[in-house]
Amino acid sequence: MPIISADLSRTERVEILSAEGVRDFSIPVDLPEEQLLWLYRKMIELRLFDERSVKLQRQGRLGTYPMILGQEASQIVPAACLRPKDWLVPTYRGQGAYYARGMQLRYSLLYWAGDDRGVKFPDENNDLIFAIPVGSHLTQAAGLAWGEKLKGKGGVAMAYLGDGTSSKGDLHEALTFCASMKLPAIYIIENNHWAISVPREKQSAGKTLAQKAWGYGAFGVQVDGNDVFAIYKEVSAAVARAREGRGPSVIECETYRLSHHTTADDAGRYRDASEVEAWKRKDPILRLRRYLESQGLWDAEKEARLQKESLAMLEAEIKAYESFPPPNPLDMFSENYAVAPWQLIEERAELQKILETRTGDENLAVLPPAEGRFP
């Protein structure tokens, strides 16, 4: 029986802005200067937030925190291509995507301090809280995309995942369903080359991760994940295809996690420092700054002003975060059911008695009404 060869490298790679900040103008990108400068500002603010968050964790003022250093472009740009009523379903390293959609950073800090009040998105947004178990959100995004198709109003659902998550069956199930039903779903693979301590090379034998899309009948493309122009071009095109009813897309953003997986990790135990240094030269912020300067859109004075404004904003957000009153433990029973079952009512009442005994405050929380609807 003859062996039929297949071209396993069919997936295109898009790179427009080089590491030196030189743009290939032969590839058109509809990205106005005003929006480009806004993206740069958000990336700077996110990087400074990341640095401050690590310091807060080391000082005992924050819980375990997942770093974003080096992934600012792949975090900010895709989310900025959506409308507020489109669905955003990021990974646990998703505070950048939330921030691009208008979420105040004080709530990100609150969440990583273990406080459920940190799950607060702008009222006009359709944002889902990320799932810590990797991959479980991918089929949820497929369901949201199905709902948008049934509504027929052009809405889309965008989910983020890492290179490690792309090896899980959840992606197989999600893409099978989305492509078969031509759903308006977009899956952003943030390939940062390390799934904690497992390198990208052990995740897949494929030349790219994006090429997995073609086997399901979805569109797939790999982009330089540190290139704002490439990401914006391909994500915008994927959103347009989705709105037109042309089915799902998989966009692999090849980037790099310059820091540790989280503040509980030591990346020096499993990867070489020379690899990190090589990727630092491909920094998404540095290359965009070089481009802006080459076009007369940026200079040292503007950079200094932006840094000063960003740090002042962050200090205000940290102050607001640390000014929240302590959380009420009884809140864990809220918003789990439309009508609480009897077991939950009893458990809540039992915890309330314990808390009243410890604090002496009988007004700690009002008991739930008889029908079980919690306040």
Secondary structure, 3 states (H helix, E strand, C coil): CCCCCCCCCCCCEECCECCCCCECCCCCCCCCHHHHHHHHHHHHHHHHHHHHHHHHHHCCCCCCCCCCCCCHHHHHHHHHCCCCCCEEECCCCCHHHHHHCCCCHHHHHHHHCCCHHHCCCCCCCEECCCCCCCCHHHHHHHHHHHHHHHHCCCCCEEEEEECCHHHCHHHHHHHHHHHHHCCCEEEEEEECCEECCEEHHHCCCCCCCHHHHHHHCCEEEEEECCCHHHHHHHHHHHHHHHHCCCCCEEEEEECCCCCCCCCCCCHHHCCCHHHHHHHHCCCHHHHHHHHHHHCCCCCHHHHHHHHHHHHHHHHHHHHHHHCCCCCCHHHHHCCCCCCCCHHHHHHHHHHHHHHHHHHCCCCCCCCCCCCCCCC
